[in-house]
């Protein structure tokens, strides 16, 4: 039995990319609005993954 549902790698990829973009926008470009957007985007991806995992059992 797999631990994660098939296709959940996409949400993990979104979370990883959004975390890197959030770090870059805070530390390199100093754009807080851009950082807030991608931070919420990553959080929503993780919440979606959590609901998906808990709902599949």
N, C-alpha and C positions, 0 to 999 in steps of 0.2 A: 504494500500500500504506500503510495507516494505521500510525502509530508505536505507538499504544496499542490494545489490543484493545477492541472495543465493550463498553460497560458498565463499563469501568475508571474512569470518572469518579466512580462511586459511592464507590470506595475512596479516591480523591483527596479527595472531599468529606469523608469520615469522618476522614481524616488532618488536613485543614484545621480542621475543627470541634474535633477533640480537641486540637489544638495551642492553639487559642484558649481552650478551657475549661481546659487545663492551666495556661496563663499566668494566667488569671483566678483560678484556685483557689490558686495560689502567691502572687500579688501582691495580690489583693484580699481573698479570704476566709481566707487563711492555713491552708488545709486540706491537709495533706501527703498524707493517705490518698486524698483525692479526686484530687489531682494525680497521684499514682502510678498510680492506676487509669486515668485518661485518657491518661497518657503511654504506658503499656503498650498501651492500646487503639490509639493512633496508630501505635506501632511495629509492632504485629501487622498493622495494615492495610497498612503499607508493605511488610512482609515478604510478605504475601499477594499484593500487587501485583507484587512482584519475582518471586516464584515463578510467578505467572500469565504474566508477560511472557516469562520465560526458558523456560517450559514450552510456550509456543505456537509456538515456532520449530521 
